[in-house]
Amino acid sequence: MIYKFLSMLLLLCWSTTASAGARLQAEYPYSLEQKNIQQVEGGSTMPLYINLTSYDVPDVQEATIKVTLPTGFRPLQSPGWELREEAGAQSALAKWQLPASYGQNFDLLYVQPEVALPAGKYRILVEASSGAWQLKRVISFS
């Protein structure tokens, strides 16, 4: 009888933990009006929108958000973000506190391309990670 009870309890705990996770959304260039903008101009300042949703997590978690920009793009200083340069590429790093059960954290990081940036296709990599999961989004634009 105790064996059945413990097996049932273990199965219930496993199914609860297995469904826990997070969802990452990222958009650049971001438009509050939900306009589908796929192109940026050199020298302009456009926001990168990042939204991290956590769900079914029993405890508070700390998540690390990392944004890696293509050559010729730089993040602008913003509260909560640490700006870095790695191998010629600019990046920004933030730590977000995710609440237990369900929560959403979001922010705008302003990004500026160089004035004389050549036309072409570019990509931004957005990564979010915590102890139990790691998420990536690649944003393509012209």
Secondary structure, DSSP 8 states (H G I E B T S, - for coil): -HHHHHHHHHHHHHHHHHT-EEEEEEESS--TT--------TT--EEEEEEEEEEEESS-EEEEEEEE--TTEEE---TT-EEEEETTEEEEEEEEEE-SEEEEEEEEEEEEE-TT--SS-EEEEEEEE-SS-EEEEEEEE-
